[in-house]
Amino acid sequence: MGVIVSDSVEQFRRLARSFFGLSSLWVGPDHLVYVRGRGFIFPYTEEYKRYRFADIQAVTVARRSRWTLGLTLGLSMGFCAVIGLLLLGLNPGARSGAVLIVAGVFTLIALLLFAFFLRHLLLGPLCICEIQTSASRERLRAIDRLHQSEQLVEQLAGPIGAAQADLQAGASEATSAERSSPPQAPFQLSGSVFATAAGFLLLAMGGFAILHAGSSGLVVAYLILMLAGSALLVWSLVSSTRVASPDGIRASLWTLLGLFFLTVAGGVVILLVAGIQDPAYTIDLAGPFEALADVREIGGWVAYGFFASLFGLMTLTSSITISLFLKWKARLSAIVERGSLASD
């Protein structure tokens, strides 16, 4: 099976994959290929199974509760955030370097848990998806979200129906009508994707400006822009994950989210170091903004290199996202135009 896939890989399109990529589901001309990997983070072994469209009897979907995982992440995040805030809320005289370090560690853990919690909410309800033939019933572990299973059923309904046309009453007329229908766009694009990429491109430029000519006012404006950009990014991720969207655009949006959290985490570390070096940064409200404006003075070239790399990656990822958006918009417009010409 592995040889077949490698020799004709251009005929296959990946429909889904698990979180760490251990398992994946691919569609070919007349069948599905399910790759089930076993391992930790990286697959140690892989098992390939083929399901011909003509043999598939059912694709079943059972919705699971997502509250167990959501509450676990939320409560853990809240606990770490409360501990960090309590330590930071101590009187300035009681804030030793060790206290600030512990507070920073709990804050970073809370930020990491929040990232996983946000991802869990963005991906939507959990589910169990199984595929059934006359010989077996297999759980598709690559599909564990309800919107994924809905997209899978929608994409496979036509090919499976056409392959099993001889088993359905009156299917020949339906099949001929389906084949004569104009081609439909395989993906959908949200207009917010372009705005998100442009916003993060602006964020990257603002970050470089702070590194070279930082001021408290510029930091305040940058933080406001970060809040707006994060809200727009969340909206774009919701729009791109709930409908069939190109994998490249989804990956770019998730990369931007990761870079956003790394930027926030870097800012937390800078505030922690500033509080240890000079407790005056933690006394009044303007202190944290002044600390973020003095990144090079507080963190040295290490901090400068870290943030410059992040902003460089943010620029590159935003540019790639814009390029992918324009490319796929042109492709989908061409598909729709061919469909309208065929219908005429």
N, C-alpha and C positions, 0 to 999 in steps of 0.2 A: 504493500500500500504506500509506503514512504516513497518508493521509486516512482510510482504513478503520480503522486502529488508533485515531486520535484521535477519530473519531466514535462509536466503540463501545468506548471504553477500559474501561468498567465490565464488559464481558464477558470481559476478559482478566485472567489472574492470572500474575504473574511466577514462574517456576520456579527460575531461577538467573541469576546475572550474574557477570562476571569481576571481578578484584580492583579495578581502577579503574573498573569499570562501562562499559568500552568495548563489550562484547558482552553480550547478554542473551537469555534464552529465555522465551517467553510461551505460555500455553495458552489457547485459545479454545473455543467450543462444539464445533467439529468439526475443528479444525486447530491446528497449532503455528505460531508466528511467531518466527523467529530473526533477531535484530538484530545484525549484525556491524559494529562500529565500527572505524575505522582512525584512529590518531593517537597522541599521547604524553600520557598522563594524561587529557586530554580528547579526545573523538572529533572528528576533522576532517570525516570523512564517515561515513555510515551506509548500510548495505545491508540491505534487508528481504527475507526469504524465507519463503514460506508452505508448510507441509507438511500436507496433509490426512491425517487419520487413515486414510482408505481407501487412500491411496497409499503409506503407509510400509511398506516391506518388512522392515526390520531396524533395530535400534538396537544397535550393537556397542560393546563396552567392552574396552579393552586396558590392563592395569595397567602403570604405569611405576615405576621405582625412584625413591624419594625420598631416597636416601642421598647423591647428588651435591650437591643443594642443601643438605641437612641438614649434611653434612660441611663444606661451604664456609662456611655460617653459623657452625657450631660452632667450627671452627678459627680463623676471623677473630675471633669473640667471645673465645675463649681467649687469643689473642695480645694483643689489646687489654687484657684483664683482667690478664694477667701483667705487661705493661709498667706499667700503672697501679699494681699492687700493689708492684712492685719500686721504683718511684719513691717511693711512700708509705712503704716500708720503710727508706728511708735514715735515717741518724742525724739527730736534730733539728737539729744544727748544719749539716748539708748540705742542708737543705730550704729553699731559697730560694723566693721567690714564683713565679718562673718554673717551677721544678720542680713546685710544687703545681698550677699552671695546666695544665701538660702532663699531669700525672697525672689531673687532673680531666677533661680532654678525652678521654683514652684510656678513662677509666671511663665517661663518658657514651656514647662510641661503643660500648663493650662492652654497655652497658645497652640501647641501641637495637638492636644485633644480637641480643641475647637476646630482645627483644620479637618480632622477626621469626622467630627460631628457635622460640620457643614457639608462635607462630601456625602455623608450618609443621607442628609436631608435633600441634597440636590438630586441624587440618583433616584429618589422616590421609594415606593413600597417594595418590599422583598417578595419573592415568589419562588416556587419550585416548578420547573419546566421539564416535562418528560416527553419523549418521542416513542411511539409504539408501532411495532410491526407485528406480523403474525408469529415471528420467531422470538422477539425480545421486547423488553420495555426498559429504556435507558433514561436516567436523569441527565439532563444537559447542565452540567455545573458551570459552563461558561455563561449561562443565562440565569441570573439570580435576581433580576429586577423586573417589575411588572411591565414597565414601558418597553423593555427589551423583548419580552415575550410577545407583547402586542405587535411590535414591529415585525418580529419573526413570523407570526401567523399571517400578517398582512402580506409580507413578501413571498411566502411560500404558497399562499392560497391559489394563485394563478398557475404556477408550474406544476403543483401537485394535481390540480384539477385537470390540466391539459394531459398529464401523463396517465391519469386514470379515467380518461374520457370514455373509454370503451366499457367502463363499469357503471356508468351513470346513464340513466334514461334520458334520451334526447340530448345527450351531451355533445353530439357532433355539431349541431347547429350553434350551440353556445361556444364551442371551441373555435369554429370558423369565424364567428362574430368577434371573439376575443382577439384572434390573430389579425383581423382586419382593423381593429381599433387602433387609433394613433398611439405611438409610444408615450409613456408617462415618465416624468422626471423621477429618477431613483432617489433623489435627496431633496431636502428643503433647506433653505438658507434663511436665517434670521437677520434682519437689517441691523440689529443691535451688535452683531459680531464686528462689523466694520467700525462702528462707533467705539466699541470696547478697545479694539486694537489701536485706533487713533488716540484714544484717551491714555492708554498705557505708553504709547510712544511719547506723548506729552509728559507723562509722569517720569519717564526715563530722562528726558531732557531737563526737567525740573530737578531731578536728583543730581545730575551733573552740575547744575547751577549751584545747588547747595554745597556740594563738595568744594567748589572753587571760590564761591563768593557767598558763603552762608550768612544769613541774618535771621533773627527771630521772626520777623514778619514774613520772610520767605518760607520759613519752616511751617508757620501757621497756615499759610496759603497752600503749601504742599500737602499738609495733613488733610485739609478740607478736600483737596483734589483726590487724595487717596480714598477717602470715604466715598466720594461720588464714583470713582473708578471701580471700587470694589463692589458697590451696588450694581453698577452696569455689568460687571463681569459675572456676578451671580445670576443676573437675569439672562445673560447670553448663555451661560452653562445650562440653566433650566431649559431654555428654548432649544438648545442643541442636543440635549440628552433625551428629551421627551419625544422628539421626532427623529426620523432618519436623516442624519447629517453626515458629511464626509468625515472620515476618521482623522484626517490631518487637521481639520479645523477644531475638532474636539480635543485632540492632543495639544494643540497650541493653546487653547483656552485653559486646559488644566495646567499647562506649564506656566502660564501667566499667573494663575492662582498660587502655584507653588512659589514663584518668585516674589509675589506679594507677601506671602507669609514669611519668607526668608528676610525680606526687607524689614518687616515689623519685628521679627526676632532680633535682627541686627540692631535695630533701634533700642530694644529693651536692653541688650548687652551694653550698648554705649551709655545708656542712662545708669546702669549698674556700675560701670567703671567710673563714670563721672561722680557718682555719689560716694564711691570709695576714695577717689583722689581728692575731691573737694566737697565736703558736706553742704557747702553753701548752695549747690545746685538743687538740693532737696528741700530747701526751706520755703521758698515762695513759689507761686504758680508759674512765673516766668522762667524759673530755673531749668526745667526739662527742655523748653524750647531753645534756651541758650546752649544747653549741652548738645542738642542735636545739630545746632548750627556750628559747633566747634568740633566736628567729628575728627578732623585731621589732628587737631591739637590734643584731643583726649585719647584717641586710639592709635595715633601715629599712622605710618604707612600701611600697617596691616589692615586697619579699619578702612583706610582709603582704598586699598586694593580690593577688599571684600565688596564694598559698596559700588566701586567702579565696575567690577565684574558683574554684579547683579544688574546694574543699569545697562551695561553693554548687552547682556543676555536678554534683558527686557526689550531693548531696542531691536535686537535681531528677531526675537520671537514675535513682536508686534508687526515687524515688516513682513515676516513670513506669513502671518495670519492675514494681513491685508492682501498679499499676493495670492494666497489660496482662495480667499473670498472672491476676488475679482476673476480668477481663473474658473472657479466653479460656477460663478454667476453667468459667465459667458457660455460655459458648457450647457448649463440648464436652460438658458435662453435659446440656444441652438436646438436642443431637444424639443422644447415646446413649439418652436417655429416649424420644425419638421413635422410635428404632430398636427399642427394647424393646416399645413400644406397638404398633408395626406388626407385630412378630413374633407378638405375642399375638393 
